[in-house]
């Protein structure tokens, strides 16, 4: 493999979608379907959005109401396509915009049980079409309580949504860096109450404002791991935007954390939940070709490939794979390796992991 074209052909979209894939780093609130979002914003009122909707999105959407059949579908699809381009472009302008897009355009649509169930079901349905055979879906339940839901009432519809999945799905509960010890322990207890469905406990959010491995999160993480007898694993968003300190490295080792979210600016022996397009659009690498993922894999690092989210990156996992083919010449051998890494890193049971490995080896010639 090299950073130039190789003999591996770039698979067409449908052929790549047919390949089996494992996804272990994706945020639910970064992955709603544009069509669902437009439907809900229409009900709320487009004029209520803090980030104004452009006329070329609203116009075809409104026109579709008077249309029928194919013309109606065409106009709705046009509006949804334009909306995704608009909100992705807005989010990609800066990390501040990225966060603001979530806060102002996505979270208002995820404050009722019906909305949480619908968005979760949408994500599973799209994943099925994209060839996902095993998935860990992460979110911060506390962000969905602004409309009056309790943390348990947030968990219920999300669990209902994943329970109907034709492939295994586990949840990852995220504490957030700008919050505190009290919230982290509330989320730890929440994870324990739903341990049948929650496989991992995470720390996410802005690494620049609240950097490093935060001691209060470590306390909550050790608590949830001990109380679950190791059934709930740990991961942490780290070295996405900055290098680790010596203290970070010592804490990760001391607490036997096996997984690092992103991890592109460190030198880790842990499983890396790498999200190349996300890193490119948020400015962590100069270009896709400059991403270290190919070098990491050649060096023997435990790379996994993920989307981070589908809305702002404009990629499904099959799109990410095709980009890796074009940029680095990846073929079945590389895709099998990163998928087997994802299975090993995941929180699925031994029996489920064995089934997933078998499907992966059948799907790739590596």
C-alpha positions in Angstrom: 0.0 0.0 0.0 1.1 3.6 -0.6 -0.4 7.0 -0.9 -0.7 6.7 -4.6 -3.0 4.6 -6.8 -2.7 0.9 -6.6 -4.0 -2.1 -8.5 -7.0 -2.3 -6.1 -10.2 -1.1 -8.0 -12.4 1.4 -6.2 -15.6 -0.4 -5.6 -18.9 1.1 -6.7 -21.2 2.4 -4.0 -23.6 -0.6 -4.1 -20.7 -3.1 -4.1 -19.1 -1.4 -1.1 -22.5 -1.2 0.7 -22.8 -5.0 0.3 -19.5 -5.5 2.2 -20.0 -6.3 5.9 -18.9 -3.6 8.3 -18.5 -2.9 12.0 -19.1 0.6 13.3 -18.1 1.5 16.9 -17.8 5.3 16.9 -20.8 7.3 15.8 -22.9 9.9 17.7 -26.6 9.6 17.4 -27.1 13.4 17.6 -24.7 13.8 14.6 -26.6 11.2 12.5 -30.3 12.2 12.0 -31.7 11.8 8.5 -32.1 15.2 6.7 -35.7 14.2 5.6 -36.7 13.6 9.2 -35.2 16.9 10.3 -37.0 18.9 7.6 -40.3 17.2 8.6 -39.9 18.1 12.2 -38.6 21.6 11.5 -41.6 22.2 9.3 -43.9 21.2 12.2 -42.0 23.4 14.6 -41.6 26.3 12.1 -38.6 26.9 9.9 -38.6 30.5 11.2 -38.0 29.2 14.8 -34.5 27.8 13.9 -31.6 29.9 15.3 -29.6 29.0 12.2 -31.8 30.3 9.4 -32.9 27.9 6.7 -32.0 29.0 3.2 -34.8 29.7 0.7 -33.5 27.1 -1.7 -34.3 24.4 1.0 -37.6 25.7 2.2 -39.0 26.5 -1.2 -39.0 23.0 -2.7 -40.1 21.6 0.6 -43.2 23.8 0.6 -43.8 23.1 -3.1 -43.9 19.4 -2.3 -47.0 19.9 -0.2 -49.0 20.7 -3.3 -47.4 18.0 -5.4 -48.2 14.3 -5.7 -46.5 11.1 -6.5 -43.1 11.2 -8.1 -43.0 15.0 -8.2 -43.6 15.2 -4.5 -40.8 12.7 -3.7 -38.5 14.6 -6.1 -39.1 17.9 -4.4 -38.7 16.5 -0.9 -35.5 14.7 -1.8 -34.2 17.9 -3.4 -34.9 19.9 -0.3 -33.3 17.2 1.9 -30.2 17.0 -0.3 -29.8 20.8 -0.2 -30.4 20.9 3.5 -27.6 18.4 4.2 -25.2 20.4 2.0 -26.2 23.6 3.8 -25.9 22.3 7.4 -22.8 20.3 6.7 -21.1 23.4 5.1 -22.1 25.4 8.1 -20.8 22.9 10.6 -17.5 22.4 8.7 -16.6 26.1 8.8 -15.2 25.7 12.4 -15.4 23.5 15.5 -17.6 26.2 17.1 -20.0 26.0 14.1 -20.0 22.2 14.4 -21.1 22.3 18.0 -23.6 25.1 17.3 -25.2 23.1 14.5 -25.8 20.3 16.9 -27.2 22.6 19.6 -29.4 24.7 17.3 -30.5 22.4 14.5 -30.4 18.8 15.9 -31.0 18.8 19.7 -34.3 20.7 19.4 -35.6 17.7 17.4 -34.5 15.1 20.1 -36.4 16.2 23.2 -39.4 13.8 23.0 -39.6 10.1 23.2 -41.3 9.9 19.8 -38.5 11.9 18.2 -35.8 9.8 19.9 -37.4 6.6 18.8 -37.9 7.8 15.2 -34.3 9.1 14.8 -32.9 5.8 16.3 -35.0 3.7 14.0 -34.0 5.8 11.0 -30.3 5.3 11.9 -30.7 1.5 12.1 -32.6 1.4 8.8 -29.9 3.3 7.0 -27.2 1.2 8.6 -28.8 -1.9 7.3 -28.7 -0.6 3.7 -25.0 0.3 4.2 -23.9 -3.2 5.2 -23.5 -2.6 8.9 -23.5 -6.0 10.8 -22.6 -4.7 14.2 -22.8 -1.2 15.7 -22.1 0.8 18.9 -24.1 4.0 18.9 -23.1 6.7 21.4 -25.0 9.6 22.8 -25.2 11.9 25.9 -28.6 11.2 27.4 -28.5 14.4 29.5 -28.7 16.5 26.3 -32.2 15.2 25.7 -33.8 16.3 28.9 -34.3 19.9 28.0 -38.0 19.2 27.2 -38.7 17.6 30.5 -37.7 14.0 30.0 -35.9 12.2 32.7 -32.7 10.3 31.9 -34.6 7.0 32.1 -37.3 8.4 29.8 -34.5 9.3 27.3 -33.0 5.8 27.4 -36.3 4.0 26.9 -37.1 5.0 23.3 -33.4 4.7 22.2 -33.3 1.2 23.5 -36.7 0.4 21.9 -35.2 1.7 18.6 -32.1 -0.5 18.7 -33.9 -3.5 20.0 -35.6 -4.0 16.7 -32.3 -4.0 14.8 -31.6 -7.0 12.7 -27.9 -6.8 13.7 -26.4 -6.4 17.2 -26.3 -2.9 18.6 -24.9 -1.6 21.9 -25.1 1.9 23.3 -22.2 4.0 24.6 -23.2 6.6 27.2 -21.2 9.8 27.1 -20.2 12.1 30.0 -19.2 15.5 28.7 -16.0 17.4 29.5 -17.7 20.7 30.4 -20.0 18.9 33.0 -18.9 17.6 36.4 -18.5 14.7 38.7 -22.1 14.6 39.9 -23.4 14.3 36.3 -20.8 11.7 35.5 -21.9 9.5 38.4 -25.6 9.9 37.5 -24.7 8.7 34.0 -22.7 5.9 35.4 -25.7 4.7 37.5 -27.9 5.1 34.4 -25.5 2.9 32.4 -25.6 0.3 35.2 -29.4 0.3 35.2 -29.4 -0.4 31.4 -26.3 -2.6 31.3 -28.0 -5.1 29.1 -27.9 -2.5 26.3 -25.1 -0.2 27.4 -21.7 -1.6 26.6 -19.3 1.3 27.0 -18.9 4.5 29.1 -17.3 7.5 27.4 -16.0 11.0 27.9 -16.7 13.4 25.0 -17.0 17.1 24.1 -14.5 19.9 23.6 -10.9 18.7 24.2 -9.6 22.3 23.8 -11.5 23.9 26.6 -11.3 20.9 29.0 -8.3 18.9 27.9 -6.9 15.5 29.0 -8.1 12.6 31.1 -10.3 14.3 33.7 -10.0 12.8 37.2 -13.7 13.0 38.0 -14.5 11.0 34.9 -11.9 8.4 35.8 -13.6 8.0 39.2 -17.0 7.5 37.5 -15.5 5.2 34.9 -13.9 3.0 37.5 -17.2 2.9 39.4 -19.2 1.8 36.5 -16.6 -0.8 35.5 -16.4 -2.2 39.0 -20.2 -2.3 39.5 -20.8 -4.0 36.2 -18.0 -6.5 36.9 -16.2 -5.4 33.7 -19.3 -5.8 31.5 -19.3 -2.1 30.7 -16.1 -1.1 29.1 -14.4 2.3 28.8 -13.5 4.6 26.0 -12.5 8.3 25.9 -12.3 10.9 23.3 -8.7 11.9 23.4 -6.0 13.4 21.2 -8.4 14.4 18.5 -7.3 18.0 18.6 -4.1 18.0 20.8 -1.3 15.8 21.9 -1.5 13.9 25.2 0.4 15.0 28.3 2.5 12.6 30.3 -0.2 12.5 32.9 -2.8 11.5 30.2 -0.6 8.6 29.1 0.0 7.4 32.7 -3.8 7.5 33.5 -4.8 5.6 30.4 -2.3 2.9 31.2 -3.0 2.8 34.9 -6.7 2.4 34.4 -6.4 -0.1 31.6 -8.5 1.9 29.1 -8.5 -0.2 25.9 -10.0 2.3 23.5 -9.3 5.9 22.4 -11.9 7.9 20.5 -10.1 9.5 17.5 -6.5 9.3 18.9 -4.9 10.7 15.8 -2.5 13.1 17.7 -1.1 10.5 20.1 1.0 7.4 19.9 -1.3 4.8 21.3 -1.2 1.0 21.7 -5.0 1.0 22.4 -7.7 0.4 19.9 -8.2 3.6 17.9 -11.7 4.7 16.9 -10.6 6.7 13.8 -13.0 8.9 11.9 -11.0 10.3 8.9 -13.6 12.4 7.2 -14.7 14.0 10.5 -11.0 14.8 11.2 -10.7 16.4 7.8 -13.8 18.5 8.0 -13.0 19.8 11.5 -9.5 20.8 10.4 -7.5 18.3 12.3 -5.7 17.2 9.1 -4.8 19.4 6.1 -6.5 17.0 3.7 -7.8 13.4 3.6 -4.5 12.3 2.0 -2.7 13.7 5.0 -4.6 11.7 7.5 -2.4 9.3 9.5 -4.8 6.4 9.3 -2.8 4.6 6.6 0.5 5.1 8.4 -1.1 3.9 11.6 -2.3 0.7 10.0 1.1 0.0 8.4 2.8 0.6 11.8 0.5 -2.1 13.3 -1.7 0.2 15.4 -5.1 -1.2 16.2 -7.1 1.0 13.8 -10.9 0.9 13.4 -12.7 3.0 10.8 -15.8 5.0 11.7 -18.0 8.0 10.7 -18.3 10.0 13.9 -21.6 11.0 12.5 -23.3 11.1 9.1 -25.0 14.5 8.9 -22.1 16.9 9.0 -19.5 14.6 7.4 -21.9 13.6 4.6 -20.6 10.1 4.7 -21.9 6.7 5.5 -19.4 4.0 6.4 -19.3 2.7 2.9 -18.5 6.2 1.6 -15.6 6.3 4.1 -14.3 3.0 2.8 -14.4 4.2 -0.8 -12.5 7.3 0.2 -9.8 5.1 1.8 -9.6 3.1 -1.4 -9.1 6.3 -3.4 -6.6 7.9 -1.0 -4.5 5.0 0.1 -5.4 2.0 -2.2 -7.0 0.0 0.6 -8.4 -3.4 -0.4 -10.0 -6.4 1.3 -7.0 -7.1 3.4 -7.0 -3.7 5.1 -10.8 -3.6 5.5 -10.8 -7.1 7.0 -8.1 -6.0 9.5 -9.8 -2.8 10.6 -13.2 -4.6 11.0 -11.6 -7.4 13.0 -10.0 -4.8 15.2 -13.5 -3.2 15.7 -15.0 -6.5 16.7 -12.1 -7.1 19.2 -12.6 -3.5 20.6 -16.4 -3.8 20.9 -18.5 -4.6 23.9 -20.3 -7.5 22.3 -20.4 -10.9 23.9 -17.9 -13.6 22.9 -20.6 -15.5 21.0 -21.6 -12.4 19.0 -18.0 -11.5 18.3 -17.4 -15.0 16.9 -20.4 -14.6 14.6 -19.3 -11.2 13.4 -15.7 -12.5 12.7 -17.2 -15.3 10.6 -19.3 -12.9 8.6 -16.4 -10.6 8.0 -14.1 -13.4 6.8 -16.8 -14.5 4.4 -17.2 -10.9 3.1 -13.5 -10.1 2.6 -10.8 -12.0 0.7 -8.0 -10.7 3.0 
